[in-house]
Structure formats: structure tokens, C-alpha cells
Amino acid sequence: MSSTRPDKGMLAIDPDKAPDSPCWVIDLPALEDNLKILARVQREAECKILLALKGFATWSTFPLIAKYLTGATASAPHEAQLAREKLGGEVHCYAPAYTESDLRECLKYSDHIVFNSFTQWQKLGPIARAAGASCGIRVNPEQREVAVELYDPSAPFSRLGVTEAQFRPELLEGLEGLHFHALCELGADSLERVLAAFERRFGKYVPQLKWVNFGGGHHITRPGYDLDLLVRLVRTFKQRHDVEVYLEPGEAIAIRTGVLVATVLDVVHNGMPLAILDTSATAHMPDTLEMPYRPEIVGAGEPGEKAHTYRLGGLTCLAGDVIGDYSFDRPLEAGDRIVLLDMSHYTMVKTSNFNGVRLPSIALRNADDSYRLVKRFGYESYRDRLG
Ligand SMILES: Cc1ncc(COP(=O)(O)O)c(C=O)c1O
């Protein structure tokens, strides 16, 4: 999803020290800075914050994350298993629909199960309750805050969450929580409006519950985020309803914590200079094409802003495997390293092996400025995704 401004934390990464190329490098001190902000919110708002694994699941960082957050939220059995095995703490699970076997698998690892409809709750709720899970239902507050429809769970005809019109108060027996998720990269002002819509539509049911989950999309660690407003919203909500409150951001854990280091492999010409990198927009950072957005690159400007403009393209055969047009002070040459900023979230979790291209390696930068390679993907990782 959209890139945020570079900052000291990311620029502390020295591309020449990256142990491989292409390589994601996660800066542990920058990650810890984010976690400290989230811990402050947990403390001051007296709420619980979960890592949404769909956004960031690089488990070599989980020992650090476990020091600060309450647990994780999963969207499928494999995420739930990873959360239980590698992070610990509370494990929550939500999926737009579960098969019975997926639900049983999730239940092995999860404390909370959130259903997306009353039909799923009626069909599978007894199994989840018998396994001891605290069950909830996702509702749709129908408050539109997200500009890009692809990422707006409150857009018309959204399948995500029960609308007020479809709500079945007579089926609440046994449910312990409500969940909503209506934000994407947004501030506490958006949460305030969503919360008002949620309370208008569903507030009357909250007193009989134990918890309300405010979902993700809170850009809590972004510079300028109104932390005081978030704390006030959560605290006053808790005072009004006497329930536990959960937040489950993904991006907020990982924004501004990592880069993708790539290398120029060739420069060709067709109407303009075209640099071919050892990475790929479609295989390694698909949100650049899906959202779409233009990642920032260290030392590069808008096309024409600096002396030498290039279209940066990837390794696959997809004609549109293009990261964007960027200008540089000096001509690019094969072997030059390029550093794409803000590449921790929604990248490593969304890659593909299209064209059989190797996935970027993963490395961590420690506080003492040492670099540790934690993963290099070989032929097996490609082969084992197929059959
Ligand atoms: C149900 C739910 N919870 C949490 C998240 C995490 O959102 P973000 O990474 O934007 O904070 C998402 C993202 O799509 C989601 O769908």
C-alpha cells in the first residue's frame, strides 16, 4: 500500500551492507520505535493491540514484537498456526467464510473466532464454542472513509461484515464480541466517524458483550497521527460500554521499517532509457500495480527532475512489470544498487514466483549496525508451491 516518507530509520540501512540482492532489509531499531508507540497506546488507552499477519508476517522479528504487542490476528489456518508457533500471546482469527475443516484447524491455535455472517455463526458457531473459543461477528458500519474502492470494506455491495439491515439480534446468544474493520491507512479522525456509525447502528448490542474489535487500517505510527484522539476514543468507548477493546493494525507495525535493495542488471533503450532490475513489481511488490502507488527510491526524483530519467522495470515477461519513471543525478549502470523505501508491509506476504523469479532474500539490521541474512529462497521454495 502507499509509501510513506523516508526517515532516519530507513536511511540507517546501508545498501552496500545488504547481504544479498534483491533483498528486503528490515531495520529492527525502526521496528522497535513503532512498537513503542503501539505499546504506549495499549497502556494509555487500556486496549489490546494485535499484529495483523496479512500485512507483515516476517517471523524472525517476532521475538521483538512479542515484547510489546498482545498477539496476532490471522485470516486463515496457516497464519493462525504461525502466530501460535512463532509469536504467542492471543491469537484471533477472522475469515470472510470458513470451511468446517479450516475452522477446526484455526481452532487449534486461536482464542477468538470472528464470523462474517449469521449463517456461518449458526452453522459453525457450535463447533467454535465447544472448542472454547470466544466468538464474535463482523459488522459493517457502512461509514465510507477509504478513498480507493479496492480497499474499502464499506463500499457498496461489500461482502465484508453484516450490515444493520441483515443483523439478527435474536441470534446473539453465545456471541461475546463484535468486530468492524473500515479503515485503510487512516487517522483517528476517520476512526471517530466510523465509531459513531458503529455505535448508532450496533451500540445497543454492546452491553451484553465482552469485547469489540476496531479492526485495522489505523496508521498509528505515521508521523502526525493523532495518538491523543485515539486514546480518548478508546477510553471513552470503554467507559460507555465496559468492554475490552482490540485494535489489529498490520501496516502500523511495519511502516517505515524496511527497504528493498535491488540491483540494475541492464539498461536498454526504446524511446527512453529503460533499466532492468533484479526485482519485479508484479512478483515482489504487487501493491505497486494493484493499488497502484509509486515507491520512493533513495536519491531518485520525479522524471526530469534530475539529469538522467529511466523507466525501472522488473524481471518478468509482463509488459507492465514496471515500478515507475525516476530520475537520477548520474547515469545508471549494471551493478548499481537501488533502494526502494518502505517495503516491509504488504510485500513479503504478497509475493509470487511468477516466471520462476527468485524471491528477494530477507535480512535484519540490528541496533549495532550488523546485518543478518535470515532467508534466501532457493529452487525448493518455487517447486514446493506447485505440484
Ligand atoms: C479484518 C482486517 N483486520 C486488520 C487488517 C489490517 O489492516 P492494516 O494493515 O491496514 O492496518 C485488515 C486489512 O485488510 C483486515 O481486513
The ligand as a Gaussian input file, in Angstrom:
#p B3LYP/6-31G(d) Opt

LIG

0 1
 C      -10.080000      -7.627000       9.095000
 C       -8.790000      -6.884000       8.965000
 N       -8.091000      -6.595000      10.085000
 C       -6.909000      -5.938000      10.015000
 C       -6.369000      -5.554000       8.801000
 C       -5.034000      -4.843000       8.794000
 O       -5.129000      -3.607000       8.172000
 P       -3.873000      -2.613000       8.073000
 O       -2.711000      -3.402000       7.631000
 O       -4.311000      -1.620000       7.027000
 O       -3.703000      -1.999000       9.420000
 C       -7.065000      -5.836000       7.617000
 C       -6.523000      -5.427000       6.306000
 O       -7.064000      -5.650000       5.273000
 C       -8.317000      -6.522000       7.699000
 O       -9.001000      -6.828000       6.602000

